[in-house]
Amino acid sequence: MLLVRHQVVDHEFEFTKEIKDKEKIVEFENLFNEVNFSSSEWNEERYPDMLVQINHKEGYFTHAFHIWINGDEGIVLIWTSEENR
């Protein structure tokens, strides 16, 4: 399941969609084949346009992807417990 949510305030989120269509989830995962990864620092000035997370039936899930959209491009930040990049 692909969960889509929006940030309301600092630590409050609103769930907007639960996508269970396997083709849509694969389409989302395939977007990362086109990503240019960077380890440079970037400081956001506003809340992300959306946060997405993939929950698997087996009980594991990805960290939330924070996505800022800018026209045909965007910036994705993935936070982990090990480091903030």
Distance bins in CASP14 RR format, pairs under 12 A and 6 or more apart:
PFRMAT RR
TARGET T0000
AUTHOR 0000-0000-0000
RMODE 2
METHOD distances of the structure
MODEL  1
1 15 0 0 0 0 0 1 0 0 0 0 0
1 17 0 0 0 0 1 0 0 0 0 0 0
1 18 1 0 1 0 0 0 0 0 0 0 0
1 19 1 0 0 1 0 0 0 0 0 0 0
1 20 1 0 1 0 0 0 0 0 0 0 0
1 21 0 0 0 0 1 0 0 0 0 0 0
1 22 0 0 0 0 1 0 0 0 0 0 0
1 24 0 0 0 0 0 1 0 0 0 0 0
1 25 1 0 0 1 0 0 0 0 0 0 0
1 28 0 0 0 0 0 1 0 0 0 0 0
1 52 0 0 0 0 0 1 0 0 0 0 0
1 53 0 0 0 0 1 0 0 0 0 0 0
1 54 1 0 0 1 0 0 0 0 0 0 0
1 55 1 0 1 0 0 0 0 0 0 0 0
1 56 0 0 0 0 1 0 0 0 0 0 0
1 57 0 0 0 0 1 0 0 0 0 0 0
1 58 0 0 0 0 0 1 0 0 0 0 0
1 59 0 0 0 0 0 1 0 0 0 0 0
1 61 0 0 0 0 1 0 0 0 0 0 0
1 62 0 0 0 0 0 1 0 0 0 0 0
2 15 0 0 0 0 0 1 0 0 0 0 0
2 16 0 0 0 0 0 1 0 0 0 0 0
2 17 1 0 0 1 0 0 0 0 0 0 0
2 18 1 0 0 1 0 0 0 0 0 0 0
2 19 1 0 1 0 0 0 0 0 0 0 0
2 20 1 0 0 1 0 0 0 0 0 0 0
2 21 0 0 0 0 1 0 0 0 0 0 0
2 22 0 0 0 0 1 0 0 0 0 0 0
2 23 0 0 0 0 0 1 0 0 0 0 0
2 24 1 0 0 1 0 0 0 0 0 0 0
2 25 1 0 1 0 0 0 0 0 0 0 0
2 26 0 0 0 0 1 0 0 0 0 0 0
2 27 0 0 0 0 1 0 0 0 0 0 0
2 28 1 0 1 0 0 0 0 0 0 0 0
2 29 0 0 0 0 1 0 0 0 0 0 0
2 31 0 0 0 0 0 1 0 0 0 0 0
2 50 0 0 0 0 0 1 0 0 0 0 0
2 51 0 0 0 0 0 1 0 0 0 0 0
2 52 1 0 0 1 0 0 0 0 0 0 0
2 53 1 0 0 1 0 0 0 0 0 0 0
2 54 1 0 1 0 0 0 0 0 0 0 0
2 55 0 0 0 0 1 0 0 0 0 0 0
2 56 0 0 0 0 0 1 0 0 0 0 0
2 61 0 0 0 0 0 1 0 0 0 0 0
2 62 0 0 0 0 1 0 0 0 0 0 0
2 64 0 0 0 0 0 1 0 0 0 0 0
2 65 0 0 0 0 0 1 0 0 0 0 0
3 13 0 0 0 0 1 0 0 0 0 0 0
3 14 0 0 0 0 0 1 0 0 0 0 0
3 15 1 0 0 1 0 0 0 0 0 0 0
3 16 0 0 0 0 1 0 0 0 0 0 0
3 17 1 0 0 1 0 0 0 0 0 0 0
3 18 1 0 1 0 0 0 0 0 0 0 0
3 19 1 0 0 1 0 0 0 0 0 0 0
3 20 0 0 0 0 0 1 0 0 0 0 0
3 25 0 0 0 0 0 1 0 0 0 0 0
3 28 0 0 0 0 0 1 0 0 0 0 0
3 50 0 0 0 0 0 1 0 0 0 0 0
3 51 0 0 0 0 1 0 0 0 0 0 0
3 52 1 0 0 1 0 0 0 0 0 0 0
3 53 1 0 1 0 0 0 0 0 0 0 0
3 54 1 0 0 1 0 0 0 0 0 0 0
3 55 1 0 0 1 0 0 0 0 0 0 0
3 56 0 0 0 0 0 1 0 0 0 0 0
3 61 0 0 0 0 1 0 0 0 0 0 0
3 62 0 0 0 0 1 0 0 0 0 0 0
3 64 0 0 0 0 1 0 0 0 0 0 0
3 65 0 0 0 0 0 1 0 0 0 0 0
4 13 0 0 0 0 0 1 0 0 0 0 0
4 14 0 0 0 0 0 1 0 0 0 0 0
4 15 1 0 0 1 0 0 0 0 0 0 0
4 16 1 0 1 0 0 0 0 0 0 0 0
4 17 1 0 1 0 0 0 0 0 0 0 0
4 18 1 0 0 1 0 0 0 0 0 0 0
4 19 1 0 0 1 0 0 0 0 0 0 0
4 20 0 0 0 0 0 1 0 0 0 0 0
4 24 0 0 0 0 0 1 0 0 0 0 0
4 25 0 0 0 0 0 1 0 0 0 0 0
4 28 0 0 0 0 1 0 0 0 0 0 0
4 48 0 0 0 0 0 1 0 0 0 0 0
4 49 0 0 0 0 0 1 0 0 0 0 0
4 50 1 0 1 0 0 0 0 0 0 0 0
4 51 1 0 0 1 0 0 0 0 0 0 0
4 52 1 0 1 0 0 0 0 0 0 0 0
4 53 0 0 0 0 1 0 0 0 0 0 0
4 54 0 0 0 0 0 1 0 0 0 0 0
4 55 0 0 0 0 0 1 0 0 0 0 0
4 64 0 0 0 0 0 1 0 0 0 0 0
4 65 0 0 0 0 0 1 0 0 0 0 0
4 67 0 0 0 0 1 0 0 0 0 0 0
5 12 0 0 0 0 0 1 0 0 0 0 0
5 13 1 0 1 0 0 0 0 0 0 0 0
5 14 1 0 0 1 0 0 0 0 0 0 0
5 15 1 0 1 0 0 0 0 0 0 0 0
5 16 1 0 1 0 0 0 0 0 0 0 0
5 17 0 0 0 0 1 0 0 0 0 0 0
5 18 0 0 0 0 1 0 0 0 0 0 0
5 19 0 0 0 0 0 1 0 0 0 0 0
5 47 0 0 0 0 0 1 0 0 0 0 0
5 48 0 0 0 0 1 0 0 0 0 0 0
5 49 0 0 0 0 0 1 0 0 0 0 0
5 50 1 0 0 1 0 0 0 0 0 0 0
5 51 1 0 1 0 0 0 0 0 0 0 0
5 52 1 0 0 1 0 0 0 0 0 0 0
5 53 1 0 0 1 0 0 0 0 0 0 0
5 64 0 0 0 0 1 0 0 0 0 0 0
5 65 0 0 0 0 0 1 0 0 0 0 0
5 66 0 0 0 0 0 1 0 0 0 0 0
5 67 0 0 0 0 0 1 0 0 0 0 0
6 12 0 0 0 0 1 0 0 0 0 0 0
6 13 1 0 0 1 0 0 0 0 0 0 0
6 14 1 0 1 0 0 0 0 0 0 0 0
6 15 0 0 0 0 1 0 0 0 0 0 0
6 16 1 0 1 0 0 0 0 0 0 0 0
6 17 0 0 0 0 1 0 0 0 0 0 0
6 46 0 0 0 0 0 1 0 0 0 0 0
6 47 1 0 0 1 0 0 0 0 0 0 0
6 48 0 0 0 0 1 0 0 0 0 0 0
6 49 1 0 0 1 0 0 0 0 0 0 0
6 50 1 0 0 1 0 0 0 0 0 0 0
6 51 1 0 0 1 0 0 0 0 0 0 0
6 52 0 0 0 0 0 1 0 0 0 0 0
6 64 0 0 0 0 0 1 0 0 0 0 0
6 66 0 0 0 0 0 1 0 0 0 0 0
6 67 0 0 0 0 0 1 0 0 0 0 0
7 13 1 0 1 0 0 0 0 0 0 0 0
7 14 0 0 0 0 1 0 0 0 0 0 0
7 15 0 0 0 0 0 1 0 0 0 0 0
7 16 0 0 0 0 0 1 0 0 0 0 0
7 44 0 0 0 0 0 1 0 0 0 0 0
7 46 0 0 0 0 1 0 0 0 0 0 0
7 47 1 0 1 0 0 0 0 0 0 0 0
7 48 1 0 0 1 0 0 0 0 0 0 0
7 49 0 0 0 0 1 0 0 0 0 0 0
7 50 0 0 0 0 1 0 0 0 0 0 0
7 51 1 0 0 1 0 0 0 0 0 0 0
7 64 0 0 0 0 1 0 0 0 0 0 0
7 66 0 0 0 0 1 0 0 0 0 0 0
7 67 0 0 0 0 0 1 0 0 0 0 0
7 68 0 0 0 0 0 1 0 0 0 0 0
8 14 1 0 1 0 0 0 0 0 0 0 0
8 15 0 0 0 0 0 1 0 0 0 0 0
8 16 0 0 0 0 0 1 0 0 0 0 0
8 47 0 0 0 0 1 0 0 0 0 0 0
8 48 0 0 0 0 0 1 0 0 0 0 0
8 51 0 0 0 0 0 1 0 0 0 0 0
9 47 0 0 0 0 1 0 0 0 0 0 0
10 47 0 0 0 0 1 0 0 0 0 0 0
11 47 0 0 0 0 0 1 0 0 0 0 0
12 47 0 0 0 0 0 1 0 0 0 0 0
12 51 0 0 0 0 0 1 0 0 0 0 0
13 47 0 0 0 0 1 0 0 0 0 0 0
13 48 0 0 0 0 0 1 0 0 0 0 0
13 50 0 0 0 0 0 1 0 0 0 0 0
13 51 1 0 0 1 0 0 0 0 0 0 0
13 52 0 0 0 0 0 1 0 0 0 0 0
13 53 0 0 0 0 0 1 0 0 0 0 0
13 64 0 0 0 0 1 0 0 0 0 0 0
13 66 0 0 0 0 0 1 0 0 0 0 0
14 47 0 0 0 0 0 1 0 0 0 0 0
14 50 0 0 0 0 0 1 0 0 0 0 0
14 51 0 0 0 0 1 0 0 0 0 0 0
15 50 0 0 0 0 0 1 0 0 0 0 0
15 51 0 0 0 0 1 0 0 0 0 0 0
15 52 0 0 0 0 0 1 0 0 0 0 0
15 53 0 0 0 0 0 1 0 0 0 0 0
15 55 0 0 0 0 0 1 0 0 0 0 0
15 64 0 0 0 0 0 1 0 0 0 0 0
16 49 0 0 0 0 0 1 0 0 0 0 0
16 50 1 0 0 1 0 0 0 0 0 0 0
16 51 0 0 0 0 1 0 0 0 0 0 0
16 52 0 0 0 0 0 1 0 0 0 0 0
17 24 0 0 0 0 1 0 0 0 0 0 0
17 25 0 0 0 0 0 1 0 0 0 0 0
17 28 0 0 0 0 0 1 0 0 0 0 0
17 50 0 0 0 0 1 0 0 0 0 0 0
17 51 0 0 0 0 0 1 0 0 0 0 0
17 52 0 0 0 0 1 0 0 0 0 0 0
17 53 0 0 0 0 0 1 0 0 0 0 0
18 24 0 0 0 0 0 1 0 0 0 0 0
18 25 0 0 0 0 0 1 0 0 0 0 0
18 52 0 0 0 0 0 1 0 0 0 0 0
18 53 0 0 0 0 0 1 0 0 0 0 0
18 54 0 0 0 0 0 1 0 0 0 0 0
18 55 0 0 0 0 1 0 0 0 0 0 0
19 25 1 0 0 1 0 0 0 0 0 0 0
19 26 0 0 0 0 0 1 0 0 0 0 0
19 27 0 0 0 0 1 0 0 0 0 0 0
19 28 0 0 0 0 1 0 0 0 0 0 0
19 29 0 0 0 0 0 1 0 0 0 0 0
19 52 0 0 0 0 1 0 0 0 0 0 0
19 53 0 0 0 0 0 1 0 0 0 0 0
19 54 0 0 0 0 1 0 0 0 0 0 0
19 55 0 0 0 0 0 1 0 0 0 0 0
20 54 0 0 0 0 0 1 0 0 0 0 0
20 55 0 0 0 0 0 1 0 0 0 0 0
20 56 0 0 0 0 0 1 0 0 0 0 0
20 57 0 0 0 0 0 1 0 0 0 0 0
21 27 0 0 0 0 1 0 0 0 0 0 0
21 28 0 0 0 0 0 1 0 0 0 0 0
22 28 0 0 0 0 0 1 0 0 0 0 0
22 29 0 0 0 0 0 1 0 0 0 0 0
22 54 0 0 0 0 0 1 0 0 0 0 0
22 56 0 0 0 0 0 1 0 0 0 0 0
22 57 0 0 0 0 0 1 0 0 0 0 0
23 29 0 0 0 0 0 1 0 0 0 0 0
23 30 0 0 0 0 0 1 0 0 0 0 0
24 30 0 0 0 0 0 1 0 0 0 0 0
24 31 0 0 0 0 0 1 0 0 0 0 0
24 52 0 0 0 0 0 1 0 0 0 0 0
24 54 0 0 0 0 0 1 0 0 0 0 0
25 31 0 0 0 0 0 1 0 0 0 0 0
25 52 0 0 0 0 0 1 0 0 0 0 0
25 53 0 0 0 0 0 1 0 0 0 0 0
25 54 1 0 0 1 0 0 0 0 0 0 0
25 55 0 0 0 0 0 1 0 0 0 0 0
25 56 0 0 0 0 1 0 0 0 0 0 0
25 57 0 0 0 0 0 1 0 0 0 0 0
25 62 0 0 0 0 0 1 0 0 0 0 0
26 32 0 0 0 0 0 1 0 0 0 0 0
26 33 0 0 0 0 0 1 0 0 0 0 0
26 54 0 0 0 0 0 1 0 0 0 0 0
27 33 0 0 0 0 0 1 0 0 0 0 0
27 34 0 0 0 0 0 1 0 0 0 0 0
28 34 0 0 0 0 0 1 0 0 0 0 0
28 35 0 0 0 0 0 1 0 0 0 0 0
28 50 0 0 0 0 0 1 0 0 0 0 0
28 52 1 0 0 1 0 0 0 0 0 0 0
28 53 0 0 0 0 0 1 0 0 0 0 0
28 54 1 0 0 1 0 0 0 0 0 0 0
28 62 0 0 0 0 0 1 0 0 0 0 0
28 65 0 0 0 0 1 0 0 0 0 0 0
28 67 0 0 0 0 0 1 0 0 0 0 0
28 76 0 0 0 0 0 1 0 0 0 0 0
29 35 0 0 0 0 0 1 0 0 0 0 0
29 52 0 0 0 0 0 1 0 0 0 0 0
29 54 1 0 0 1 0 0 0 0 0 0 0
29 56 0 0 0 0 0 1 0 0 0 0 0
29 62 0 0 0 0 1 0 0 0 0 0 0
29 65 0 0 0 0 0 1 0 0 0 0 0
31 52 0 0 0 0 0 1 0 0 0 0 0
31 65 0 0 0 0 1 0 0 0 0 0 0
31 67 0 0 0 0 0 1 0 0 0 0 0
31 73 0 0 0 0 0 1 0 0 0 0 0
31 74 0 0 0 0 0 1 0 0 0 0 0
31 76 0 0 0 0 1 0 0 0 0 0 0
32 52 0 0 0 0 0 1 0 0 0 0 0
32 54 0 0 0 0 0 1 0 0 0 0 0
32 62 0 0 0 0 0 1 0 0 0 0 0
32 65 0 0 0 0 1 0 0 0 0 0 0
32 67 0 0 0 0 0 1 0 0 0 0 0
32 76 0 0 0 0 1 0 0 0 0 0 0
32 78 0 0 0 0 0 1 0 0 0 0 0
34 72 0 0 0 0 0 1 0 0 0 0 0
34 73 0 0 0 0 0 1 0 0 0 0 0
34 74 0 0 0 0 0 1 0 0 0 0 0
34 76 0 0 0 0 0 1 0 0 0 0 0
35 65 0 0 0 0 0 1 0 0 0 0 0
35 67 0 0 0 0 0 1 0 0 0 0 0
35 73 0 0 0 0 0 1 0 0 0 0 0
35 74 0 0 0 0 1 0 0 0 0 0 0
35 75 0 0 0 0 0 1 0 0 0 0 0
35 76 1 0 0 1 0 0 0 0 0 0 0
35 77 0 0 0 0 0 1 0 0 0 0 0
35 78 0 0 0 0 0 1 0 0 0 0 0
36 73 0 0 0 0 1 0 0 0 0 0 0
36 74 0 0 0 0 0 1 0 0 0 0 0
36 75 0 0 0 0 0 1 0 0 0 0 0
36 76 0 0 0 0 0 1 0 0 0 0 0
37 75 0 0 0 0 0 1 0 0 0 0 0
37 76 0 0 0 0 1 0 0 0 0 0 0
37 77 0 0 0 0 0 1 0 0 0 0 0
37 78 0 0 0 0 0 1 0 0 0 0 0
37 85 0 0 0 0 1 0 0 0 0 0 0
38 75 0 0 0 0 1 0 0 0 0 0 0
38 76 0 0 0 0 0 1 0 0 0 0 0
38 77 0 0 0 0 0 1 0 0 0 0 0
38 78 0 0 0 0 0 1 0 0 0 0 0
38 85 0 0 0 0 1 0 0 0 0 0 0
39 77 0 0 0 0 0 1 0 0 0 0 0
39 78 0 0 0 0 0 1 0 0 0 0 0
39 83 0 0 0 0 1 0 0 0 0 0 0
39 84 0 0 0 0 0 1 0 0 0 0 0
39 85 1 0 1 0 0 0 0 0 0 0 0
40 75 0 0 0 0 0 1 0 0 0 0 0
40 77 0 0 0 0 0 1 0 0 0 0 0
40 85 0 0 0 0 1 0 0 0 0 0 0
41 75 0 0 0 0 0 1 0 0 0 0 0
41 77 0 0 0 0 0 1 0 0 0 0 0
41 83 0 0 0 0 0 1 0 0 0 0 0
41 84 0 0 0 0 1 0 0 0 0 0 0
41 85 0 0 0 0 1 0 0 0 0 0 0
42 48 0 0 0 0 0 1 0 0 0 0 0
42 66 0 0 0 0 0 1 0 0 0 0 0
42 68 0 0 0 0 1 0 0 0 0 0 0
42 74 0 0 0 0 0 1 0 0 0 0 0
42 75 1 0 0 1 0 0 0 0 0 0 0
42 76 0 0 0 0 0 1 0 0 0 0 0
42 77 1 0 0 1 0 0 0 0 0 0 0
42 84 0 0 0 0 0 1 0 0 0 0 0
42 85 0 0 0 0 1 0 0 0 0 0 0
43 68 0 0 0 0 0 1 0 0 0 0 0
43 75 0 0 0 0 0 1 0 0 0 0 0
43 77 0 0 0 0 0 1 0 0 0 0 0
43 84 0 0 0 0 0 1 0 0 0 0 0
44 66 1 0 0 1 0 0 0 0 0 0 0
44 67 0 0 0 0 0 1 0 0 0 0 0
44 68 1 0 0 1 0 0 0 0 0 0 0
44 70 0 0 0 0 0 1 0 0 0 0 0
44 74 0 0 0 0 0 1 0 0 0 0 0
44 75 0 0 0 0 1 0 0 0 0 0 0
44 76 0 0 0 0 0 1 0 0 0 0 0
44 77 1 0 0 1 0 0 0 0 0 0 0
44 79 0 0 0 0 0 1 0 0 0 0 0
44 84 0 0 0 0 0 1 0 0 0 0 0
45 68 0 0 0 0 1 0 0 0 0 0 0
45 75 0 0 0 0 0 1 0 0 0 0 0
46 66 0 0 0 0 0 1 0 0 0 0 0
46 68 1 0 0 1 0 0 0 0 0 0 0
46 69 0 0 0 0 0 1 0 0 0 0 0
46 70 0 0 0 0 0 1 0 0 0 0 0
46 75 0 0 0 0 0 1 0 0 0 0 0
47 66 0 0 0 0 1 0 0 0 0 0 0
47 67 0 0 0 0 0 1 0 0 0 0 0
47 68 0 0 0 0 1 0 0 0 0 0 0
47 77 0 0 0 0 0 1 0 0 0 0 0
48 64 0 0 0 0 1 0 0 0 0 0 0
48 65 0 0 0 0 1 0 0 0 0 0 0
48 66 1 0 1 0 0 0 0 0 0 0 0
48 67 1 0 1 0 0 0 0 0 0 0 0
48 68 1 0 1 0 0 0 0 0 0 0 0
48 69 0 0 0 0 1 0 0 0 0 0 0
48 70 0 0 0 0 0 1 0 0 0 0 0
48 74 0 0 0 0 0 1 0 0 0 0 0
48 75 0 0 0 0 1 0 0 0 0 0 0
48 76 0 0 0 0 1 0 0 0 0 0 0
48 77 1 0 0 1 0 0 0 0 0 0 0
48 78 0 0 0 0 0 1 0 0 0 0 0
48 79 0 0 0 0 0 1 0 0 0 0 0
49 65 0 0 0 0 0 1 0 0 0 0 0
49 66 0 0 0 0 1 0 0 0 0 0 0
49 67 1 0 1 0 0 0 0 0 0 0 0
49 68 1 0 1 0 0 0 0 0 0 0 0
49 69 1 0 1 0 0 0 0 0 0 0 0
49 70 0 0 0 0 1 0 0 0 0 0 0
49 71 0 0 0 0 0 1 0 0 0 0 0
49 74 0 0 0 0 1 0 0 0 0 0 0
49 75 0 0 0 0 1 0 0 0 0 0 0
49 76 0 0 0 0 0 1 0 0 0 0 0
49 77 0 0 0 0 0 1 0 0 0 0 0
50 64 0 0 0 0 1 0 0 0 0 0 0
50 65 0 0 0 0 1 0 0 0 0 0 0
50 66 0 0 0 0 1 0 0 0 0 0 0
50 67 1 0 1 0 0 0 0 0 0 0 0
50 68 0 0 0 0 1 0 0 0 0 0 0
50 69 1 0 0 1 0 0 0 0 0 0 0
50 74 0 0 0 0 0 1 0 0 0 0 0
50 75 0 0 0 0 0 1 0 0 0 0 0
50 76 0 0 0 0 0 1 0 0 0 0 0
50 77 0 0 0 0 0 1 0 0 0 0 0
51 62 0 0 0 0 0 1 0 0 0 0 0
51 63 0 0 0 0 0 1 0 0 0 0 0
51 64 1 0 1 0 0 0 0 0 0 0 0
51 65 1 0 0 1 0 0 0 0 0 0 0
51 66 1 0 1 0 0 0 0 0 0 0 0
51 67 1 0 0 1 0 0 0 0 0 0 0
51 68 0 0 0 0 0 1 0 0 0 0 0
51 76 0 0 0 0 0 1 0 0 0 0 0
51 77 0 0 0 0 1 0 0 0 0 0 0
51 78 0 0 0 0 0 1 0 0 0 0 0
51 79 0 0 0 0 0 1 0 0 0 0 0
52 61 0 0 0 0 0 1 0 0 0 0 0
52 62 0 0 0 0 1 0 0 0 0 0 0
52 63 0 0 0 0 0 1 0 0 0 0 0
52 64 1 0 0 1 0 0 0 0 0 0 0
52 65 1 0 1 0 0 0 0 0 0 0 0
52 66 0 0 0 0 1 0 0 0 0 0 0
52 67 1 0 0 1 0 0 0 0 0 0 0
52 69 0 0 0 0 0 1 0 0 0 0 0
52 76 0 0 0 0 1 0 0 0 0 0 0
52 77 0 0 0 0 0 1 0 0 0 0 0
52 78 0 0 0 0 0 1 0 0 0 0 0
53 60 0 0 0 0 0 1 0 0 0 0 0
53 61 1 0 1 0 0 0 0 0 0 0 0
53 62 1 0 1 0 0 0 0 0 0 0 0
53 63 1 0 0 1 0 0 0 0 0 0 0
53 64 1 0 1 0 0 0 0 0 0 0 0
53 65 1 0 0 1 0 0 0 0 0 0 0
53 66 0 0 0 0 0 1 0 0 0 0 0
53 67 0 0 0 0 0 1 0 0 0 0 0
53 78 0 0 0 0 0 1 0 0 0 0 0
53 79 0 0 0 0 0 1 0 0 0 0 0
54 60 0 0 0 0 1 0 0 0 0 0 0
54 61 1 0 0 1 0 0 0 0 0 0 0
54 62 1 0 1 0 0 0 0 0 0 0 0
54 63 0 0 0 0 1 0 0 0 0 0 0
54 64 0 0 0 0 1 0 0 0 0 0 0
54 65 0 0 0 0 1 0 0 0 0 0 0
54 78 0 0 0 0 0 1 0 0 0 0 0
55 61 1 0 1 0 0 0 0 0 0 0 0
55 62 0 0 0 0 1 0 0 0 0 0 0
55 63 0 0 0 0 0 1 0 0 0 0 0
55 64 0 0 0 0 0 1 0 0 0 0 0
56 62 0 0 0 0 1 0 0 0 0 0 0
62 76 0 0 0 0 0 1 0 0 0 0 0
62 78 0 0 0 0 1 0 0 0 0 0 0
62 79 0 0 0 0 0 1 0 0 0 0 0
62 80 0 0 0 0 0 1 0 0 0 0 0
63 76 0 0 0 0 0 1 0 0 0 0 0
63 77 0 0 0 0 1 0 0 0 0 0 0
63 78 1 0 1 0 0 0 0 0 0 0 0
63 79 1 0 1 0 0 0 0 0 0 0 0
63 80 1 0 1 0 0 0 0 0 0 0 0
63 81 0 0 0 0 1 0 0 0 0 0 0
63 82 0 0 0 0 0 1 0 0 0 0 0
63 83 0 0 0 0 0 1 0 0 0 0 0
63 84 0 0 0 0 0 1 0 0 0 0 0
63 85 0 0 0 0 0 1 0 0 0 0 0
64 76 0 0 0 0 0 1 0 0 0 0 0
64 77 0 0 0 0 1 0 0 0 0 0 0
64 78 1 0 0 1 0 0 0 0 0 0 0
64 79 1 0 0 1 0 0 0 0 0 0 0
64 80 0 0 0 0 0 1 0 0 0 0 0
65 74 0 0 0 0 0 1 0 0 0 0 0
65 75 0 0 0 0 0 1 0 0 0 0 0
65 76 1 0 1 0 0 0 0 0 0 0 0
65 77 1 0 0 1 0 0 0 0 0 0 0
65 78 1 0 1 0 0 0 0 0 0 0 0
65 79 0 0 0 0 1 0 0 0 0 0 0
65 80 0 0 0 0 0 1 0 0 0 0 0
66 74 0 0 0 0 0 1 0 0 0 0 0
66 75 0 0 0 0 1 0 0 0 0 0 0
66 76 1 0 0 1 0 0 0 0 0 0 0
66 77 1 0 1 0 0 0 0 0 0 0 0
66 78 1 0 0 1 0 0 0 0 0 0 0
66 79 1 0 0 1 0 0 0 0 0 0 0
66 84 0 0 0 0 0 1 0 0 0 0 0
66 85 0 0 0 0 0 1 0 0 0 0 0
67 73 0 0 0 0 0 1 0 0 0 0 0
67 74 1 0 0 1 0 0 0 0 0 0 0
67 75 1 0 0 1 0 0 0 0 0 0 0
67 76 1 0 1 0 0 0 0 0 0 0 0
67 77 0 0 0 0 1 0 0 0 0 0 0
67 78 0 0 0 0 1 0 0 0 0 0 0
68 74 1 0 1 0 0 0 0 0 0 0 0
68 75 1 0 1 0 0 0 0 0 0 0 0
68 76 1 0 0 1 0 0 0 0 0 0 0
68 77 0 0 0 0 1 0 0 0 0 0 0
69 75 0 0 0 0 1 0 0 0 0 0 0
69 76 0 0 0 0 1 0 0 0 0 0 0
70 76 0 0 0 0 0 1 0 0 0 0 0
76 85 0 0 0 0 0 1 0 0 0 0 0
77 83 0 0 0 0 0 1 0 0 0 0 0
77 84 0 0 0 0 1 0 0 0 0 0 0
77 85 1 0 0 1 0 0 0 0 0 0 0
78 84 0 0 0 0 1 0 0 0 0 0 0
78 85 1 0 0 1 0 0 0 0 0 0 0
79 85 0 0 0 0 1 0 0 0 0 0 0
END
